[in-house]
């Protein structure tokens, strides 16, 4: 059986093995996150012939912070190298069509794999480890299907089977921490500075622009929490559950923010202050 560290390493984007699917397939509208409109399925005008972004080192200053927080979790290279056999969408119309249909499906499957891999590593969730492993194997097999199968796959039933297992694993891991249930709450701009949220469920909570400065978030469930612009300076995020790197990148933090040792601190986070 592969370890959590091995699975997590495999569920990481490797842009050197991808034909810039994230710069083509998703669409976006001009906003504070994107400086231009881009229809889905059309290459970004900043994309170069070598599949690299021409403004990658200046995305934030050029008005593309939304690009910096996108994470395919390895779906891009999987679709490029495995599903599409390394074919170039620029020179193969069939590949381009399949890419648009398959990439969003695989991205959703890989997100579920990332959550299941983490949940299966929780020492207090032993009672659901076997079920989590079975769900992981099922989804891993689905992700390995051919383009035709993936393009017609409905991920919703797959997600509905996995989510109760993830919730139960979270409950078991957080047991005894006494955290509040604030799942799904609209907390845009809320002042939660210094709040005691250890072991809390913040699944799907909208924390855009919220102040979580010096908050205690140890062991909190942050599945899908929207942390865009949230102030995490000095906050304690050690042991937080289901916290993706993209969520950290979307927030504001500093060198005083407590993270697990295996977490990489986003480069744009400011000095303490």
C-alpha positions in Angstrom: 0.0 0.0 0.0 1.3 3.4 -0.9 1.9 5.9 2.0 0.2 9.2 2.4 3.4 11.0 1.5 3.7 9.1 -1.7 0.1 9.7 -2.6 0.4 13.4 -1.8 3.5 13.7 -4.0 1.7 12.0 -6.8 -1.2 14.5 -6.4 0.9 17.5 -7.1 0.9 19.6 -10.3 4.0 19.1 -12.5 3.7 21.8 -15.2 6.8 20.4 -17.0 4.7 17.4 -18.0 1.5 19.2 -18.9 0.5 21.1 -22.0 -0.9 24.0 -20.0 -4.4 22.6 -19.7 -5.3 25.1 -16.9 -4.4 28.0 -19.3 -6.9 26.7 -21.9 -9.8 24.7 -20.5 -11.2 27.0 -17.7 -12.9 30.2 -18.6 -12.8 33.4 -16.5 -14.3 36.9 -16.5 -12.5 40.2 -15.9 -12.5 40.8 -12.2 -10.2 41.5 -9.3 -8.8 38.0 -9.9 -8.3 38.3 -13.7 -7.4 41.3 -15.8 -9.2 40.0 -18.9 -12.1 37.9 -20.1 -11.2 34.4 -21.4 -13.8 32.0 -22.8 -13.6 28.4 -21.7 -11.6 26.2 -24.1 -9.6 29.1 -25.5 -5.9 29.6 -24.8 -4.9 32.5 -22.6 -3.2 35.2 -24.7 -0.3 35.1 -22.2 0.4 31.4 -23.1 3.6 30.9 -25.1 4.4 28.4 -27.8 6.3 26.3 -25.3 3.2 26.0 -23.1 4.7 28.4 -20.5 3.0 31.5 -19.2 4.7 34.7 -20.5 3.9 36.6 -17.3 4.2 33.9 -14.7 6.6 35.8 -12.5 4.3 38.9 -12.6 0.9 37.4 -12.4 -0.2 39.3 -9.3 1.1 42.7 -10.4 -0.4 42.2 -13.9 -3.9 41.5 -12.4 -4.0 37.7 -12.5 -4.0 36.6 -8.8 -6.6 34.1 -9.7 -4.1 32.1 -11.7 -1.7 31.9 -8.8 -4.3 30.1 -6.6 -5.3 27.5 -9.2 -4.1 24.0 -8.5 -5.0 21.0 -10.7 -3.5 18.6 -8.0 -1.7 16.7 -10.8 -4.7 16.3 -13.1 -3.0 18.3 -15.8 -0.1 16.0 -16.3 -2.3 12.9 -15.9 -4.6 14.0 -18.7 -1.7 15.1 -20.9 0.6 12.1 -20.5 -1.8 9.2 -19.6 -5.3 9.9 -21.0 -4.1 11.7 -24.1 -0.9 9.9 -24.5 1.3 13.1 -24.7 -0.5 14.4 -27.8 -0.3 18.1 -28.4 -3.8 19.8 -28.4 -2.4 22.5 -30.7 -1.7 20.1 -33.5 -4.5 17.6 -32.9 -8.1 18.7 -33.0 -9.3 15.4 -31.5 -6.9 15.9 -28.6 -8.1 19.5 -28.1 -11.8 18.4 -27.9 -11.1 15.5 -25.5 -8.9 17.8 -23.3 -11.8 20.2 -22.8 -14.2 17.4 -21.8 -11.8 15.3 -19.7 -9.7 17.7 -17.7 -12.5 19.1 -15.4 -13.6 15.5 -14.7 -10.1 14.3 -13.8 -9.5 17.5 -11.7 -12.6 16.7 -9.6 -11.5 13.0 -9.2 -8.0 14.1 -8.1 -9.4 16.4 -5.5 -11.4 13.6 -4.1 -8.2 11.4 -4.1 -6.3 14.1 -2.3 -9.0 14.3 0.5 -9.3 10.5 0.7 -5.6 10.0 1.0 -5.4 12.5 3.8 -8.4 11.0 5.7 -6.9 7.6 5.4 -3.8 8.9 7.3 -5.8 10.1 10.3 -4.8 8.0 13.3 -8.1 8.5 15.1 -10.2 7.4 12.0 -9.2 3.8 12.1 -12.8 2.6 11.9 -13.2 4.0 8.4 -9.7 3.4 7.1 -10.8 0.3 5.1 -13.7 2.1 3.6 -11.5 5.1 2.7 -9.0 2.8 1.0 -11.8 1.2 -1.0 -13.1 4.6 -2.1 -9.6 5.6 -3.0 -9.0 2.5 -5.2 -12.4 3.0 -6.9 -11.7 6.6 -7.8 -8.1 5.9 -8.8 -9.4 3.3 -11.2 -11.9 5.7 -12.7 -9.2 8.3 -13.2 -7.2 5.7 -15.2 -10.0 5.2 -17.7 -9.8 6.3 -21.4 -10.9 9.6 -22.7 -14.3 8.4 -23.9 -15.2 6.9 -20.5 -14.0 10.0 -18.6 -15.8 12.5 -20.8 -19.1 10.8 -20.0 -18.5 10.2 -16.3 -20.8 11.9 -13.8 -18.6 12.7 -10.8 -21.5 13.7 -8.6 -22.5 10.1 -7.6 -18.8 9.4 -6.9 -18.6 12.4 -4.7 -21.8 11.6 -2.8 -20.3 8.2 -1.9 -17.0 9.7 -0.7 -18.2 12.7 1.2 -19.9 10.8 4.1 -16.6 8.9 4.7 -14.6 12.1 4.7 -17.0 13.7 7.2 -16.9 10.7 9.5 -13.1 10.6 9.3 -13.0 14.3 10.2 -15.4 13.9 13.1 -13.2 11.0 14.5 -10.0 13.0 14.1 -11.4 16.1 15.7 -13.1 14.2 18.6 -12.4 15.7 22.0 -11.2 19.0 20.6 -14.6 20.6 21.3 -14.7 22.6 18.1 -17.8 24.5 17.0 -19.7 23.6 13.9 -19.5 26.6 11.6 -19.7 24.6 8.3 -21.1 26.6 5.4 -21.4 29.9 7.3 -21.1 33.2 5.5 -18.3 34.9 7.3 -17.2 37.4 4.6 -15.2 40.1 6.3 -15.9 38.7 9.8 -13.7 39.7 12.7 -12.5 36.4 14.0 -9.1 37.6 15.2 -7.9 35.5 18.1 -10.9 33.2 17.9 -10.6 29.8 19.4 -11.5 27.5 16.5 -9.4 24.5 17.3 -11.2 21.4 16.1 -14.0 23.4 14.5 -15.8 22.4 11.3 -15.4 25.2 8.8 -16.3 23.0 5.8 -17.4 25.2 3.0 -17.4 28.4 5.1 -17.0 31.6 3.2 -14.2 33.5 4.9 -13.4 36.0 2.1 -11.5 39.0 3.6 -12.1 37.7 7.1 -9.7 38.5 9.9 -8.3 35.3 11.4 -5.3 37.0 12.8 -3.9 35.0 15.8 -6.8 32.6 15.6 -6.4 29.1 16.8 -7.3 26.8 13.9 -5.4 23.7 15.1 -7.2 20.6 13.9 -9.9 22.6 12.2 -11.7 21.0 9.2 -11.2 23.5 6.3 -12.6 21.4 3.5 -13.5 23.8 0.7 -13.3 26.9 3.0 -13.0 30.1 0.9 -10.0 31.9 2.3 -9.5 34.4 -0.4 -8.0 37.5 1.2 -8.4 36.2 4.7 -5.9 37.5 7.2 -4.0 34.5 8.7 -1.1 36.5 10.1 0.0 34.8 13.3 -2.8 32.2 13.1 -2.1 28.6 14.1 -3.0 26.1 11.3 -1.0 23.1 12.6 -2.9 19.9 12.1 -5.7 21.6 10.1 -7.7 19.0 8.1 -8.1 19.0 4.3 -6.3 22.3 3.9 -5.1 22.6 0.3 -2.1 24.7 -0.8 -4.3 26.7 -3.0 -6.3 27.9 0.0 -3.1 29.1 1.7 -2.0 30.9 -1.5 -5.3 32.7 -1.7 -5.0 34.1 1.9 -2.7 36.6 3.6 -0.2 35.3 6.1 3.3 36.0 7.4 6.3 34.3 9.0 4.4 34.2 12.3 1.7 32.0 10.8 2.0 28.5 12.3 2.0 25.8 9.6 2.9 22.1 9.7 6.5 21.3 8.9 5.7 19.8 5.6 3.8 22.9 4.4 5.5 25.4 2.1 4.9 29.0 3.1 3.5 31.0 0.1 6.1 33.3 -1.3 3.9 36.4 -1.3 3.2 36.3 2.4 4.5 39.4 4.2 6.8 39.8 7.1 5.1 39.9 10.6 3.4 43.2 11.3 
